[in-house]
């Protein structure tokens, strides 16, 4: 899988799991600076911005050069990429 597909898998997995937990979650535009997911509690009383990093091997998670931390939380999704 390409890096972009791997990133999409993690991003949509996070939105899927947040939805199961009762949050309204939506992804932002690809390759924008800042947050990847905007999530609201169903009542609208809580809001969080999430940065999602997805890895498929044992390499360290890259935070980028001079990255500013705009998100409330960072989530690291570890997926297993098995060739068919």
DAGIMO-V103916 format. One record per backbone hydrogen bond with DSSP energy under -0.5 kcal/mol. NH is the residue of the N-H (numbers start at 1). CO is the residue of the C=O. Records with the same first field share a line. If there is no record, write none. Layout:
# DAGIMO-V103916
NH->CO ; CO
This chain:
# DAGIMO-V103916
6->2
7->3
8->4
9->5
10->6
11->7
12->8
13->9
14->10
15->11
16->12
17->13
18->14
19->15
20->16
21->17
22->19
23->18
24->40
25->23
26->38
28->36
32->29
36->50
37->50
38->26
39->37 ; 48
40->24
41->46
42->22
44->41
48->39
50->37
51->73
53->75
55->77
66->64
70->68
72->49
73->49
75->51
77->53 ; 75
78->76
79->55 ; 77
81->56 ; 79
82->80
83->81
